[in-house]
Amino acid sequence: MTHSSVLFDAPGPKARRLSVVSSILTGVVIVGGLAWMVWTLAQPRESGGITLPGFFDPSRWDIFADPEVWQFIIFEGVVGTLRAAFTAAVFAIALGVLFSLLRSSERAWIRVPTTVVLEFLRGMPVLLMMLFILLVLNTGSFWAVVMALSLYNGAIIGEALRAGLASLPRGQREAGLSLGMRPLQSKMLVEFPQAFRQMLPIIVAQLVVLLKDTSLGFIVGYTELLRVTMNNLASFYGNRYLFSLFVVALALYLIMNLSLSWFARWLSKRTASKSSGARLDPDNPNQAILMAEASAAARQSETQHGSM
């Protein structure tokens, strides 16, 4: 027995046949377009009366047989990108936690200025922020990249964490207050861990954006992957290697971003599996009280046995 959807009717034989034919035609068009693009790039071309080989000619890729090229790409480009991204991610998460606490404050004189600052940081282009920090504050290119990425992504992460706090049932906060916690203690010990776990996929997705935005450091003179490949090596070996250097930089960026995405999925599953045995039920706020009382009773019992 089939269950009908409340949003649309189940497709009939003609609709399913049309869907299959459309999918096949779309796939053929995409494969044909990719084949035409590869064939076009592989063809020799004329430039200033000189015949240049195609982009897939071995003469455009021979520099990658030199180990020193890979050492320069990895130790200067990749390491520089990861160093800026990791440093900015640490500061962005710390600022995000601070912004979420200030933004969700019950005091208007704290909440309103924080909202203005967050809206300003979210509306400011990251590149302009890097240039402002570099030229006005007279910092180096590394700290210009790190500070700009930290401020912008910290504002985004702060809004995500604030949304996670606002989405929690009121019973979670009341459970903490009923145990004698102060409002800040309840927010940090009861509410915030749940909000952080709930918003973890969004936070890691923003960290992927942060990693990609390190390429803006090319403009302010920071030595990262894009500058190493498309500027330093291209200037040294010549423009004929621009395409091959672009492909290598693209592949390295994909490896780093996909690895971070895989780590995010693994971390999400791991945190979910660890908390599955003692997960708080949003519809039963008294569960938090019972769990806290049971934990307190267990600690009191251990203390009494230790004193005996």
C-alpha positions as CSV (number, residue, x, y, z in Angstrom):
1,M,0.0,0.0,0.0
2,T,1.5,3.3,-1.1
3,H,1.3,6.5,1.0
4,S,0.4,9.6,-1.0
5,S,2.3,12.8,-0.4
6,V,0.6,15.8,1.1
7,L,2.7,18.1,-1.0
8,F,2.3,16.6,-4.5
9,D,0.7,13.7,-6.3
10,A,2.8,10.6,-7.0
11,P,4.1,10.7,-10.6
12,G,2.4,8.4,-13.1
13,P,4.0,6.3,-15.8
14,K,4.2,9.2,-18.3
15,A,5.8,11.6,-15.7
16,R,8.3,8.9,-14.7
17,R,9.2,8.2,-18.3
18,L,9.6,12.0,-18.9
19,S,11.8,12.3,-15.8
20,V,14.1,9.5,-17.0
21,V,14.4,10.9,-20.5
22,S,15.1,14.4,-19.2
23,S,17.8,13.0,-16.8
24,I,19.5,11.1,-19.6
25,L,19.4,14.1,-22.0
26,T,20.8,16.4,-19.2
27,G,23.6,13.9,-18.5
28,V,24.5,13.6,-22.2
29,V,24.6,17.5,-22.5
30,I,26.8,17.8,-19.4
31,V,29.2,15.0,-20.5
32,G,29.3,16.5,-24.0
33,G,30.1,20.0,-22.6
34,L,32.9,18.6,-20.5
35,A,34.3,16.7,-23.4
36,W,34.2,19.8,-25.6
37,M,35.9,21.9,-22.9
38,V,38.7,19.3,-22.5
39,W,39.2,19.0,-26.3
40,T,39.4,22.8,-26.6
41,L,41.9,23.2,-23.9
42,A,44.1,20.4,-25.4
43,Q,44.3,22.1,-28.8
44,P,47.4,24.2,-29.7
45,R,46.7,27.9,-30.1
46,E,48.3,30.9,-31.8
47,S,49.6,33.8,-29.8
48,G,51.6,36.6,-31.4
49,G,52.7,34.4,-34.3
50,I,53.9,31.7,-32.0
51,T,52.1,28.3,-31.7
52,L,51.6,27.4,-28.1
53,P,51.0,23.8,-27.0
54,G,47.7,22.7,-25.5
55,F,47.1,23.0,-21.8
56,F,47.5,19.3,-21.3
57,D,50.8,19.1,-23.2
58,P,53.6,17.6,-21.0
59,S,55.7,20.7,-21.5
60,R,53.2,22.6,-19.4
61,W,53.5,20.2,-16.5
62,D,57.3,19.3,-16.4
63,I,58.0,21.7,-13.5
64,F,56.1,19.4,-11.1
65,A,58.8,16.8,-11.6
66,D,61.1,19.0,-9.5
67,P,60.8,18.2,-5.8
68,E,61.7,21.8,-4.9
69,V,58.6,23.1,-6.6
70,W,56.4,20.8,-4.4
71,Q,58.4,21.8,-1.3
72,F,57.8,25.5,-2.0
73,I,54.1,24.9,-2.7
74,I,53.6,22.8,0.5
75,F,55.8,24.5,3.0
76,E,55.1,28.0,1.9
77,G,51.7,27.9,0.3
78,V,49.7,25.2,2.1
79,V,51.4,25.7,5.5
80,G,50.8,29.5,5.2
81,T,47.2,29.0,4.4
82,L,46.6,26.5,7.2
83,R,48.5,28.7,9.7
84,A,46.4,31.7,9.0
85,A,43.2,29.6,8.9
86,F,43.8,27.8,12.2
87,T,44.8,31.0,14.0
88,A,41.8,32.9,12.7
89,A,39.5,29.9,13.5
90,V,40.6,29.9,17.1
91,F,40.0,33.6,17.5
92,A,36.7,33.5,15.6
93,I,35.2,30.8,17.8
94,A,36.3,32.6,20.9
95,L,34.8,35.9,19.6
96,G,31.7,34.0,18.5
97,V,31.1,32.7,22.0
98,L,31.6,36.2,23.5
99,F,29.3,37.8,20.9
100,S,26.6,35.2,21.5
101,L,26.7,35.9,25.2
102,L,26.6,39.6,24.8
103,R,24.0,39.5,22.1
104,S,21.6,37.4,24.2
105,S,22.1,39.5,27.3
106,E,18.9,40.7,29.1
107,R,20.4,44.1,29.6
108,A,19.7,46.5,26.7
109,W,22.8,48.6,27.2
110,I,24.8,45.4,26.5
111,R,22.6,43.8,23.8
112,V,22.0,46.9,21.6
113,P,25.7,48.0,21.1
114,T,26.6,44.4,20.5
115,T,23.9,44.1,17.8
116,V,25.3,47.3,16.1
117,V,28.8,45.9,16.2
118,L,27.7,42.6,14.8
119,E,25.7,44.1,11.9
120,F,28.7,46.3,11.1
121,L,31.1,43.4,11.0
122,R,28.8,41.2,9.0
123,G,28.2,44.0,6.4
124,M,31.9,44.9,6.0
125,P,33.7,43.1,3.1
126,V,36.5,41.0,4.4
127,L,39.0,42.4,1.9
128,L,38.3,46.0,2.9
129,M,38.7,44.9,6.5
130,M,42.1,43.4,5.7
131,L,43.2,46.6,3.9
132,F,42.0,48.8,6.8
133,I,43.9,46.8,9.4
134,L,47.0,46.6,7.3
135,L,47.1,50.3,6.4
136,V,45.6,52.0,9.5
137,L,46.8,49.7,12.3
138,N,50.1,49.1,10.5
139,T,50.2,45.4,11.1
140,G,51.9,42.8,9.0
141,S,50.0,40.9,6.3
142,F,49.6,37.8,8.5
143,W,47.8,39.6,11.3
144,A,45.8,41.7,8.8
145,V,44.4,38.4,7.4
146,V,43.9,36.8,10.8
147,M,42.2,39.8,12.4
148,A,39.9,40.4,9.5
149,L,38.9,36.8,9.2
150,S,38.5,36.5,13.0
151,L,36.2,39.5,13.3
152,Y,34.0,38.6,10.3
153,N,33.6,34.9,11.0
154,G,33.4,35.6,14.7
155,A,30.3,37.7,14.0
156,I,28.7,34.9,11.9
157,I,29.5,32.2,14.5
158,G,28.2,34.5,17.3
159,E,24.8,34.9,15.5
160,A,24.7,31.1,14.9
161,L,25.3,30.4,18.6
162,R,22.8,33.0,19.6
163,A,20.2,31.3,17.4
164,G,21.1,28.0,19.0
165,L,20.5,29.5,22.4
166,A,17.2,31.0,21.4
167,S,16.0,27.7,19.9
168,L,16.4,25.8,23.2
169,P,13.3,25.2,25.3
170,R,12.8,27.5,28.2
171,G,12.8,24.5,30.5
172,Q,16.5,24.1,30.1
173,R,17.2,27.5,31.6
174,E,14.6,27.1,34.3
175,A,16.2,23.7,35.2
176,G,19.5,25.4,35.8
177,L,18.0,28.3,37.8
178,S,16.1,25.8,39.9
179,L,19.3,24.2,41.0
180,G,20.6,27.5,42.3
181,M,22.7,28.5,39.4
182,R,23.1,32.1,38.4
183,P,21.8,33.1,34.9
184,L,25.3,33.2,33.5
185,Q,26.1,29.8,35.0
186,S,22.9,28.3,33.6
187,K,23.7,29.7,30.2
188,M,27.3,28.4,30.2
189,L,26.8,25.0,31.9
190,V,23.3,24.0,30.7
191,E,22.3,25.9,27.6
192,F,25.5,26.7,25.8
193,P,26.8,23.1,25.4
194,Q,23.5,22.1,23.8
195,A,23.5,25.2,21.5
196,F,27.1,24.6,20.5
197,R,26.4,20.9,19.6
198,Q,23.2,21.9,17.7
199,M,25.0,24.6,15.7
200,L,28.2,22.6,15.2
201,P,27.5,21.8,11.5
202,I,26.9,25.6,10.8
203,I,30.1,26.5,12.7
204,V,32.3,24.0,10.8
205,A,30.7,25.1,7.5
206,Q,31.7,28.7,8.3
207,L,35.2,27.5,9.1
208,V,35.3,26.1,5.6
209,V,34.4,29.6,4.3
210,L,37.2,31.0,6.5
211,L,39.7,28.6,5.0
212,K,38.7,29.6,1.5
213,D,38.8,33.3,2.4
214,T,42.5,33.1,3.3
215,S,43.1,33.4,-0.5
216,L,42.2,37.1,0.0
217,G,45.6,37.4,1.7
218,F,47.0,37.4,-1.9
219,I,45.9,41.1,-2.2
220,V,47.6,42.3,1.1
221,G,50.8,40.4,0.3
222,Y,50.5,37.4,2.6
223,T,52.3,34.3,1.4
224,E,49.5,31.7,1.1
225,L,48.7,29.0,-1.5
226,L,47.2,31.2,-4.2
227,R,50.0,33.8,-4.0
228,V,52.7,31.1,-4.1
229,T,51.2,29.3,-7.1
230,M,49.6,32.0,-9.2
231,N,52.1,34.8,-8.5
232,N,55.5,33.6,-7.2
233,L,55.9,30.4,-9.3
234,A,54.1,31.8,-12.3
235,S,56.4,34.8,-12.3
236,F,59.4,32.6,-12.0
237,Y,58.6,29.9,-14.6
238,G,56.5,32.0,-17.0
239,N,52.8,32.4,-17.9
240,R,52.8,29.1,-19.9
241,Y,52.4,27.3,-16.5
242,L,49.5,29.4,-15.3
243,F,46.9,26.7,-16.1
244,S,48.8,23.8,-14.5
245,L,49.5,25.9,-11.4
246,F,45.8,26.8,-11.2
247,V,44.8,23.2,-11.4
248,V,47.3,22.2,-8.7
249,A,46.1,25.1,-6.4
250,L,42.5,24.1,-7.0
251,A,43.2,20.4,-6.2
252,L,45.0,21.4,-2.9
253,Y,42.1,23.7,-1.9
254,L,39.6,20.9,-2.6
255,I,41.7,18.5,-0.5
256,M,41.8,20.8,2.4
257,N,38.1,21.8,2.3
258,L,36.9,18.3,1.8
259,S,39.1,17.0,4.6
260,L,37.6,19.7,6.9
261,S,34.1,18.7,5.8
262,W,34.8,15.1,6.5
263,F,36.2,16.0,9.9
264,A,33.0,18.0,10.6
265,R,30.8,14.9,9.7
266,W,32.9,12.6,11.9
267,L,32.9,15.1,14.8
268,S,29.1,15.5,14.5
269,K,28.5,11.7,14.6
270,R,31.0,11.3,17.5
271,T,29.4,14.0,19.6
272,A,25.9,12.6,18.8
273,S,26.9,9.1,19.8
274,K,28.5,10.2,23.0
275,S,25.4,12.2,24.0
276,S,22.9,9.7,22.8
277,G,22.9,7.8,26.1
278,A,22.3,10.8,28.3
279,R,20.5,13.2,25.9
280,L,18.2,15.8,27.4
281,D,14.6,15.6,26.2
282,P,13.5,19.1,25.0
283,D,9.9,18.2,25.9
284,N,10.8,17.1,29.4
285,P,12.6,19.9,31.1
286,N,12.4,18.1,34.5
287,Q,14.9,15.6,33.1
288,A,17.7,18.1,33.4
289,I,16.7,18.6,37.1
290,L,16.6,14.8,37.7
291,M,20.0,14.3,36.0
292,A,21.6,17.2,38.0
293,E,20.1,15.9,41.3
294,A,21.3,12.4,40.5
295,S,24.8,13.6,39.7
296,A,24.9,15.7,42.9
297,A,23.7,12.8,45.0
298,A,26.4,10.6,43.4
299,R,29.1,13.1,44.2
300,Q,27.7,13.5,47.8
301,S,27.8,9.7,48.2
302,E,31.3,9.4,47.0
303,T,32.3,12.2,49.4
304,Q,30.7,10.4,52.4
305,H,32.4,7.1,51.4
306,G,35.7,8.8,51.1
307,S,35.4,10.4,54.5
308,M,34.5,7.0,56.1
